[in-house]
Amino acid sequence: MRRVLGGIILATFGFYLGLGISAVSAQGLNLSNGTNDQPIGIDAAGGIEWRQDEKVFIASGPAKATQGNMTIDADELRAHYREGGEQGTEIVRLDAIGHVEIRSPGRVATGGHAVYDVERSVMVLKDGDPVKLISGGDVIIANGQLEFWDKRNLAVARGGAQAARTDKRIRADVLTAHFAKGADGKTEVQLIEAFDNVRIDTAREQVFSDRGAYNVPTGLARLTGSVKIKRGANEINGCSADIDLNTGISRLNSCEGAEGSVKGTTGGAAKAAPGRIRGVLSPKDRN
């Protein structure tokens, strides 16, 4: 039998196969999870289909999955399970398809398709054009995919990744966001790391580098590798830089045993002595 017709049938299946499933109605059931004390509850407006040969429950939408304080809404949910072991049947993977929205305290993520690895507590969200994560005043988007590592309080954005707050924006091929609970109990972004083709935009300047780390509460960012700071017609090059995104103050650090340069529109690059930074800036046209 594939289509679940009522709570009595669900309860009978659960008792007969020892799945640890408790039926609430034709549209709702609780699925046991052998690696987590909290069960996964699923509600579906369009009904729940049980494919025993494929070991999967299909909830047609709109459908909602709940585990603890996390909820997943989608057009369709698929819960994959396995049998055996001391815990009986275990839900190992949850697929969310179409108009996916994932909520937890302080965070909302949206995309087109999500896969939740229940055992590792890892969520992969993609097909969002782009996928998006909102955490307090921070917005993180990616053209590729977003990964949520719940046990590590970590999110990874891959492919054209951006993190924005008010007039500040960080871009890179890959961004990692580290979370921590704030005083109100909600999860907040504490640290953002950027890798490859890093660019930071503020109201006054653009900064480029190979790698960066941004402390969100303090507003301080440290950039390393081929650093370039552009403000108007002025361009400064070096090895590393410290930037206060709150005040707009930037400090280009000297290169240990290397040459730094500064480039302006009035002339070519001015090379500095090893270990020092020297600048040539463009004066304002008096006329």
C-alpha positions as CSV (number, residue, x, y, z in Angstrom):
1,M,0.0,0.0,0.0
2,R,1.4,3.4,-0.9
3,R,-1.2,6.1,-0.2
4,V,-1.9,6.7,3.5
5,L,-5.7,7.1,3.9
6,G,-6.1,7.8,7.6
7,G,-4.7,7.9,11.1
8,I,-5.9,4.3,11.8
9,I,-3.9,2.9,8.9
10,L,-0.8,4.9,9.9
11,A,-1.0,3.7,13.5
12,T,-1.5,0.1,12.2
13,F,1.6,0.4,10.0
14,G,3.6,1.8,12.9
15,F,2.6,-1.0,15.3
16,Y,3.1,-3.8,12.8
17,L,6.5,-2.8,11.5
18,G,7.8,-1.3,14.8
19,L,8.8,1.9,13.2
20,G,8.3,4.1,16.2
21,I,5.7,6.2,14.3
22,S,2.8,7.8,16.1
23,A,0.0,9.1,13.8
24,V,-1.9,12.3,14.5
25,S,-4.1,12.3,11.5
26,A,-4.0,11.5,7.8
27,Q,-1.7,14.5,7.3
28,G,0.6,14.2,10.3
29,L,3.1,11.8,11.8
30,N,6.1,11.7,14.1
31,L,9.3,10.0,12.9
32,S,11.8,8.6,15.4
33,N,15.4,9.5,15.0
34,G,18.0,7.2,16.5
35,T,20.7,9.8,16.7
36,N,18.8,12.6,18.3
37,D,16.4,12.7,21.3
38,Q,14.0,14.9,19.4
39,P,11.7,13.3,16.8
40,I,10.9,14.8,13.4
41,G,7.2,15.8,13.1
42,I,5.7,16.1,9.6
43,D,2.5,17.8,8.6
44,A,1.2,17.8,5.0
45,A,-1.9,19.5,3.6
46,G,-1.9,17.1,0.6
47,G,-1.5,13.9,2.4
48,I,1.4,11.5,3.2
49,E,2.5,8.6,0.9
50,W,4.5,5.7,2.3
51,R,6.7,3.8,-0.2
52,Q,7.8,0.8,1.7
53,D,9.9,-0.6,-1.1
54,E,11.9,2.6,-1.3
55,K,11.9,3.2,2.4
56,V,10.6,6.8,2.1
57,F,7.6,8.9,3.3
58,I,6.5,11.6,0.8
59,A,4.5,14.5,2.2
60,S,2.8,16.6,-0.4
61,G,2.3,20.3,0.2
62,P,2.4,22.5,1.5
63,A,4.3,20.4,4.0
64,K,6.2,21.2,7.2
65,A,8.8,19.3,9.1
66,T,9.7,20.2,12.7
67,Q,12.6,19.0,14.9
68,G,13.1,20.9,18.2
69,N,13.1,24.6,17.4
70,M,13.9,24.1,13.7
71,T,11.1,24.0,11.0
72,I,11.3,23.3,7.3
73,D,8.5,24.4,4.9
74,A,8.4,23.2,1.3
75,D,6.1,22.1,-1.5
76,E,7.1,18.5,-0.9
77,L,9.1,16.7,1.8
78,R,10.7,13.2,1.6
79,A,11.8,11.4,4.7
80,H,14.2,8.5,4.0
81,Y,14.6,5.9,6.7
82,R,16.5,2.7,7.4
83,E,15.5,-0.3,9.5
84,G,17.4,-2.3,12.1
85,G,19.8,-1.4,14.9
86,E,19.1,-0.9,18.6
87,Q,17.0,2.2,17.9
88,G,14.7,0.5,15.4
89,T,13.9,2.5,12.3
90,E,15.8,5.7,11.9
91,I,15.2,8.7,9.7
92,V,18.6,9.4,7.9
93,R,17.7,12.0,5.4
94,L,15.1,14.6,4.7
95,D,14.6,16.2,1.3
96,A,12.7,19.5,0.9
97,I,11.6,20.4,-2.7
98,G,10.2,23.7,-3.9
99,H,9.8,27.0,-2.1
100,V,12.0,25.9,0.8
101,E,12.1,28.0,4.0
102,I,14.1,26.9,7.0
103,R,13.6,28.7,10.3
104,S,15.4,28.5,13.7
105,P,15.7,31.1,16.4
106,G,17.3,34.2,14.8
107,R,17.7,32.7,11.4
108,V,15.7,32.3,8.2
109,A,17.0,30.6,5.0
110,T,15.3,30.2,1.6
111,G,16.0,28.3,-1.5
112,G,14.6,25.8,-4.0
113,H,15.9,22.5,-2.8
114,A,17.3,21.3,0.6
115,V,18.8,18.1,1.8
116,Y,19.1,17.5,5.6
117,D,21.5,14.9,6.8
118,V,19.8,14.0,10.1
119,E,22.8,12.0,11.5
120,R,25.3,14.8,11.0
121,S,22.8,17.7,11.5
122,V,24.0,19.2,8.2
123,M,21.6,21.0,5.8
124,V,22.5,21.8,2.2
125,L,20.4,24.5,0.5
126,K,20.6,25.3,-3.2
127,D,18.6,26.2,-6.4
128,G,17.5,29.5,-4.9
129,D,18.7,32.0,-7.6
130,P,20.3,32.9,-5.2
131,V,19.9,31.0,-1.9
132,K,19.6,33.4,1.1
133,L,20.2,33.4,4.8
134,I,19.0,36.2,7.1
135,S,20.4,36.3,10.6
136,G,19.5,39.5,12.5
137,G,20.8,42.4,10.5
138,D,23.1,40.2,8.4
139,V,22.1,38.8,5.0
140,I,24.2,36.1,3.3
141,I,23.5,34.9,-0.2
142,A,25.2,32.5,-2.7
143,N,24.7,31.6,-6.3
144,G,25.9,28.0,-5.6
145,Q,24.8,26.6,-2.3
146,L,24.5,27.2,1.5
147,E,25.6,24.6,4.0
148,F,24.4,24.7,7.6
149,W,26.5,22.7,10.1
150,D,24.3,22.9,13.1
151,K,26.6,21.1,15.6
152,R,29.4,23.5,14.7
153,N,27.3,26.6,14.5
154,L,28.6,27.2,11.1
155,A,27.2,28.2,7.7
156,V,29.2,28.0,4.4
157,A,28.2,30.0,1.3
158,R,29.7,28.8,-2.0
159,G,29.7,30.4,-5.4
160,G,29.4,34.2,-5.8
161,A,28.9,34.5,-2.0
162,Q,28.0,37.8,-0.4
163,A,27.4,39.0,3.2
164,A,25.8,42.4,3.7
165,R,24.9,44.6,6.6
166,T,23.6,48.2,6.0
167,D,26.1,49.9,3.7
168,K,28.8,47.2,4.1
169,R,29.2,44.2,1.8
170,I,31.7,41.3,1.6
171,R,32.0,39.2,-1.5
172,A,34.1,36.1,-2.1
173,D,34.1,32.7,-3.8
174,V,33.5,31.1,-0.4
175,L,32.2,32.7,2.8
176,T,32.0,31.0,6.2
177,A,29.8,32.4,8.9
178,H,30.3,31.4,12.6
179,F,27.3,31.8,14.9
180,A,26.8,32.3,18.6
181,K,23.8,33.0,20.9
182,G,23.3,36.6,21.9
183,A,22.0,38.0,25.1
184,D,18.4,37.5,23.9
185,G,19.0,33.8,23.2
186,K,18.9,34.2,19.4
187,T,21.7,33.1,17.2
188,E,23.8,35.9,15.7
189,V,26.7,36.0,13.3
190,Q,30.0,36.6,15.2
191,L,32.7,36.0,12.6
192,I,32.8,35.9,8.7
193,E,35.7,34.4,6.9
194,A,36.2,35.0,3.2
195,F,38.3,33.0,0.7
196,D,39.4,33.8,-2.9
197,N,38.5,36.9,-4.9
198,V,37.6,38.8,-1.7
199,R,36.1,42.2,-2.0
200,I,34.7,44.5,0.7
201,D,32.6,47.5,-0.2
202,T,31.9,50.4,2.1
203,A,30.4,53.8,1.6
204,R,33.9,55.3,0.9
205,E,36.1,52.5,-0.5
206,Q,36.6,49.1,-2.1
207,V,39.1,46.6,-0.7
208,F,40.4,43.5,-2.5
209,S,42.4,40.6,-1.2
210,D,42.9,36.8,-1.3
211,R,41.5,36.1,2.2
212,G,39.7,38.0,4.9
213,A,38.3,37.7,8.4
214,Y,35.5,40.0,9.7
215,N,34.6,40.3,13.4
216,V,31.0,41.3,13.1
217,P,30.4,42.7,16.7
218,T,33.6,44.9,16.6
219,G,33.4,45.8,12.9
220,L,37.1,45.0,12.4
221,A,38.4,43.1,9.3
222,R,41.8,41.7,8.6
223,L,42.7,41.1,5.0
224,T,45.8,39.2,3.7
225,G,47.3,38.3,0.3
226,S,47.5,40.8,-2.6
227,V,45.6,43.5,-0.7
228,K,44.4,46.5,-2.7
229,I,42.5,49.5,-1.3
230,K,40.7,51.9,-3.7
231,R,39.2,55.2,-2.6
232,G,38.2,57.4,-5.4
233,A,41.2,57.8,-7.8
234,N,43.7,56.5,-5.2
235,E,44.8,52.9,-5.1
236,I,47.1,51.4,-2.5
237,N,48.7,47.9,-2.7
238,G,50.2,45.8,0.0
239,C,50.4,42.5,1.8
240,S,47.8,42.9,4.6
241,A,45.4,45.4,5.9
242,D,43.3,46.1,9.0
243,I,40.0,47.9,8.4
244,D,37.4,49.3,10.8
245,L,34.2,49.0,8.9
246,N,32.4,51.1,11.5
247,T,34.7,54.1,11.3
248,G,36.1,53.7,7.8
249,I,39.7,53.8,9.0
250,S,42.0,51.5,7.0
251,R,45.6,50.6,7.8
252,L,47.8,49.0,5.2
253,N,50.5,46.9,6.9
254,S,54.1,46.6,5.8
255,C,55.3,43.6,4.0
256,E,57.8,41.4,5.7
257,G,60.7,41.1,3.2
258,A,58.5,42.2,0.3
259,E,57.7,45.3,-1.7
260,G,54.5,47.2,-1.5
261,S,53.3,49.9,-3.9
262,V,50.8,52.7,-4.2
263,K,49.3,53.7,-7.6
264,G,47.6,57.1,-8.4
265,T,46.3,58.6,-11.6
266,T,49.2,61.2,-11.7
267,G,51.8,58.6,-12.2
268,G,52.8,55.0,-12.3
269,A,53.3,52.7,-9.3
270,A,55.7,53.9,-6.7
271,K,57.7,51.0,-5.3
272,A,58.6,51.0,-1.6
273,A,61.6,49.6,0.1
274,P,61.3,46.0,1.4
275,G,59.2,45.9,4.5
276,R,57.7,49.4,4.0
277,I,54.7,51.0,2.3
278,R,54.8,54.2,0.4
279,G,52.0,56.0,-1.4
280,V,51.4,58.3,-4.3
281,L,47.9,59.9,-4.1
282,S,45.9,61.8,-6.7
283,P,45.4,65.5,-5.7
284,K,42.0,67.1,-6.3
285,D,41.8,69.2,-9.5
286,R,41.6,72.8,-8.4
287,N,39.7,73.8,-11.6
